[in-house]
Amino acid sequence: MLIAVALVSGCKTVHEAPGKFTFFPPSPDEPRVQFLTAFSSDSDLGRTASFVEYLSGEPASMSPMVKPYGLAIKQGKVRVCDTGLGTVEVFDLAKRRASHFAPLGEGRLQVPINISIDEDGTQYITDTGRKQVLIFSADGTYLAALGKKDEMRPTDVAIGLDRLYITDLKASVVRVYRKADRSLLFTIPRDTENSKAKLFQPTNLALDEKNHLFVSDTGGFHVQVYDLEGNHLRTIGQQGVAPGLFARPKGIAVNREGQIFVVDASTQLVQTFDVEGRLLMYFGMPGASETGQLCLPAAVKVDYDNLSYFQSQVAPGFRLKHLILVTSQFGGHKVNVYGFVQKQ
């Protein structure tokens, strides 16, 4: 097990391999996470203007994001909620192009904060300005809005097989809906008399492959774990700035091995836990300009399906197991791409 020694703002936690590669955790521990790249606009993806764009004087790239929060990656496209612009930025990794998703009319976005994408491509965008979850088809057609005026204050959506799990800051619960007809089934926690199961400020969600729901409770300074029926299983962490503790937990993700990744917006790191909630390591550094640094990080996502777009950036002698994408709300590196790696 890899245990971090300290969580101190500004502490250098990076292991430099020979050459240009940046690894975590620090030596002498075996490297587990490599910083691969970061991007804020399509120019960061290596795009150059086409001949037609050159002749017409069109801009060679889209302007950088202002204040990203949630993100999703699917079929070679990274979608990022920009709370500053009120849009979802779409980065096409194959074409190295970026575009704005800014629907008009009933589907107009105000303050999009998180995005989740179903297997069929249906997009669920939580909008804290509208206080609704906006639903779009795979091609961006507006379908519906979940939530009546001032009914709730949603911030994230986790998609189950036949259910939608939605955080509600207004009631401090997770609302569970039937996906087919969007009818409310129940709220989590189910046992309201159990103080250990209580939620204070649920902000972000993740589901694992063993039917566990992970809730990042920013106001409770911990992560709550429930089964899919809302029964409380365990609590991970408590308030503090030492390893395994949380000052401001936000984004959360779980990989196929059950390892849990939790963003802490205060210490500006991502902590990693095992299936029992024991700390394994942390990665990222507080900062705004150097490789691997995070500046007010918000969301984290794990991805196994788009490794080919980043394979060339993996250090020789290492195998890329999956991607870890982390957004920073400020600084020059808005979308940070790390790789969970293993020595060959």
Secondary structure as the mmCIF struct_conf table of DSSP 4:
data_model
#
loop_
_struct_conf.conf_type_id
_struct_conf.id
_struct_conf.beg_label_comp_id
_struct_conf.beg_label_asym_id
_struct_conf.beg_label_seq_id
_struct_conf.end_label_comp_id
_struct_conf.end_label_asym_id
_struct_conf.end_label_seq_id
TURN_TY1_P TURN_TY1_P1 SER A 9 GLY A 10
STRN STRN1 HIS A 15 GLU A 16
BEND BEND1 PRO A 18 LYS A 20
STRN STRN2 THR A 22 PHE A 24
BEND BEND2 PRO A 25 PRO A 25
TURN_TY1_P TURN_TY1_P2 SER A 27 PRO A 28
BEND BEND3 ASP A 29 ASP A 29
HELX_LH_PP_P HELX_LH_PP_P1 GLU A 30 PRO A 31
STRN STRN3 VAL A 33 PHE A 39
BEND BEND4 SER A 40 SER A 41
HELX_RH_3T_P HELX_RH_3T_P1 ASP A 42 LEU A 45
TURN_TY1_P TURN_TY1_P3 GLY A 46 GLY A 46
HELX_RH_AL_P HELX_RH_AL_P1 PHE A 51 SER A 56
TURN_TY1_P TURN_TY1_P4 GLY A 57 GLY A 57
BEND BEND5 ALA A 60 SER A 61
HELX_LH_PP_P HELX_LH_PP_P2 MET A 62 MET A 65
BEND BEND6 VAL A 66 LYS A 67
STRN STRN4 PRO A 68 LYS A 74
TURN_TY1_P TURN_TY1_P5 GLN A 75 GLY A 76
STRN STRN5 LYS A 77 ASP A 82
TURN_TY1_P TURN_TY1_P6 THR A 83 GLY A 86
STRN STRN6 THR A 87 ASP A 92
TURN_TY1_P TURN_TY1_P7 LEU A 93 ARG A 96
STRN STRN7 ARG A 97 PHE A 101
HELX_RH_3T_P HELX_RH_3T_P2 GLY A 105 GLY A 107
BEND BEND7 GLN A 110 VAL A 111
STRN STRN8 PRO A 112 ILE A 117
TURN_TY1_P TURN_TY1_P8 GLU A 119 ASP A 120
STRN STRN9 GLN A 123 ASP A 127
TURN_TY1_P TURN_TY1_P9 THR A 128 LYS A 131
STRN STRN10 GLN A 132 PHE A 136
TURN_TY1_P TURN_TY1_P10 ALA A 138 ASP A 139
STRN STRN11 TYR A 142 LEU A 146
BEND BEND8 GLY A 147 GLY A 147
TURN_TY1_P TURN_TY1_P11 LYS A 149 GLU A 151
STRN STRN12 PRO A 154 ILE A 159
BEND BEND9 LEU A 161 ASP A 162
STRN STRN13 ARG A 163 ASP A 168
TURN_TY1_P TURN_TY1_P12 LEU A 169 SER A 172
STRN STRN14 VAL A 173 ARG A 178
TURN_TY1_P TURN_TY1_P13 LYS A 179 ASP A 181
STRN STRN15 LEU A 184 ILE A 188
BEND BEND10 ARG A 190 ARG A 190
TURN_TY1_P TURN_TY1_P14 THR A 192 GLU A 193
HELX_RH_3T_P HELX_RH_3T_P3 SER A 195 ALA A 197
BEND BEND11 PHE A 200 GLN A 201
STRN STRN16 PRO A 202 LEU A 207
TURN_TY1_P TURN_TY1_P15 GLU A 209 LYS A 210
BEND BEND12 ASN A 211 ASN A 211
STRN STRN17 HIS A 212 ASP A 217
TURN_TY1_P TURN_TY1_P16 THR A 218 PHE A 221
STRN STRN18 HIS A 222 ASP A 227
TURN_TY1_P TURN_TY1_P17 LEU A 228 GLU A 229
BEND BEND13 GLY A 230 GLY A 230
STRN STRN19 HIS A 232 ILE A 236
STRN STRN20 GLN A 239 GLN A 239
BEND BEND14 GLY A 240 ALA A 242
TURN_TY1_P TURN_TY1_P18 PRO A 243 GLY A 244
STRN STRN21 PHE A 246 PHE A 246
BEND BEND15 ALA A 247 ARG A 248
STRN STRN22 PRO A 249 VAL A 254
TURN_TY1_P TURN_TY1_P19 ARG A 256 GLU A 257
STRN STRN23 ILE A 260 ASP A 264
TURN_TY1_P TURN_TY1_P20 ALA A 265 GLN A 268
STRN STRN24 LEU A 269 PHE A 273
TURN_TY1_P TURN_TY1_P21 VAL A 275 GLU A 276
BEND BEND16 GLY A 277 GLY A 277
STRN STRN25 LEU A 279 PHE A 283
STRN STRN26 MET A 285 PRO A 286
BEND BEND17 ALA A 288 GLU A 290
TURN_TY1_P TURN_TY1_P22 THR A 291 GLY A 292
STRN STRN27 GLN A 293 LEU A 294
BEND BEND18 CYS A 295 LEU A 296
STRN STRN28 PRO A 297 ASP A 303
BEND BEND19 TYR A 304 ASP A 305
HELX_RH_3T_P HELX_RH_3T_P4 LEU A 307 TYR A 309
TURN_TY1_P TURN_TY1_P23 PHE A 310 PHE A 310
HELX_RH_3T_P HELX_RH_3T_P5 GLN A 311 GLN A 313
BEND BEND20 VAL A 314 VAL A 314
HELX_LH_PP_P HELX_LH_PP_P3 ALA A 315 ALA A 315
TURN_TY1_P TURN_TY1_P24 PRO A 316 GLY A 317
STRN STRN29 PHE A 318 SER A 328
BEND BEND21 GLN A 329 GLY A 332
BEND BEND22 LYS A 334 LYS A 334
STRN STRN30 VAL A 335 LYS A 343
#
